Amino acid sequence: MESLSISSSGQGNSFLEQEQEMIMMENCLMFLATLGSIRTAIGVSDADLVTLEMATLLCMADKTHSQLMELMPERCGNSSQSRDFEAVLSKVSRNLGASALSV
């Protein structure tokens, strides 16, 4: 644990108790794991992001139209999300229907 200590000396951190230090290290590792798992949206169109988010919501369970509208994440400055919602929903439902028939 001393190798992960925030203190520069080998005696551990004098202002943090060992339990506090463990909690801080756990949170740091969870933060790093979260950063590693986040998908970046660089170069991905808004329609593709909406399609991915909608398919992710629908793969867990069936949802009504209003539930999907409510659960879709909002983005600042993205007015195309509500405009493209019906077209994306149609595309996703066709793809999900085709995959369900092939199973």
HUPENOR-V117473 format. One record per residue. N is the residue number from 1. RES is the residue in one small letter. D_LAST is the distance of its C-alpha to the last C-alpha in whole Angstrom. Layout:
N/RES/D_LAST + N/RES/D_LAST
//
This chain:
1/m/50 + 2/e/53 + 3/s/51 + 4/l/49 + 5/s/52 + 6/i/53 + 7/s/57 + 8/s/58 + 9/s/60 + 10/g/59 + 11/q/60 + 12/g/57 + 13/n/57 + 14/s/60 + 15/f/59 + 16/l/56 + 17/e/55 + 18/q/53 + 19/e/50 + 20/q/51 + 21/e/50 + 22/m/47 + 23/i/45 + 24/m/46 + 25/m/45 + 26/e/41 + 27/n/41 + 28/c/42 + 29/l/39 + 30/m/37 + 31/f/38 + 32/l/37 + 33/a/34 + 34/t/33 + 35/l/35 + 36/g/33 + 37/s/29 + 38/i/30 + 39/r/28 + 40/t/31 + 41/a/31 + 42/i/33 + 43/g/33 + 44/v/30 + 45/s/30 + 46/d/30 + 47/a/27 + 48/d/25 + 49/l/26 + 50/v/25 + 51/t/22 + 52/l/21 + 53/e/23 + 54/m/21 + 55/a/17 + 56/t/19 + 57/l/20 + 58/l/17 + 59/c/15 + 60/m/17 + 61/a/17 + 62/d/17 + 63/k/21 + 64/t/23 + 65/h/25 + 66/s/28 + 67/q/26 + 68/l/25 + 69/m/28 + 70/e/30 + 71/l/27 + 72/m/27 + 73/p/30 + 74/e/33 + 75/r/35 + 76/c/38 + 77/g/39 + 78/n/36 + 79/s/36 + 80/s/33 + 81/q/31 + 82/s/32 + 83/r/32 + 84/d/29 + 85/f/27 + 86/e/26 + 87/a/25 + 88/v/23 + 89/l/21 + 90/s/20 + 91/k/19 + 92/v/17 + 93/s/16 + 94/r/15 + 95/n/13 + 96/l/11 + 97/g/10 + 98/a/9 + 99/s/7 + 100/a/5 + 101/l/6 + 102/s/4 + 103/v/0
//
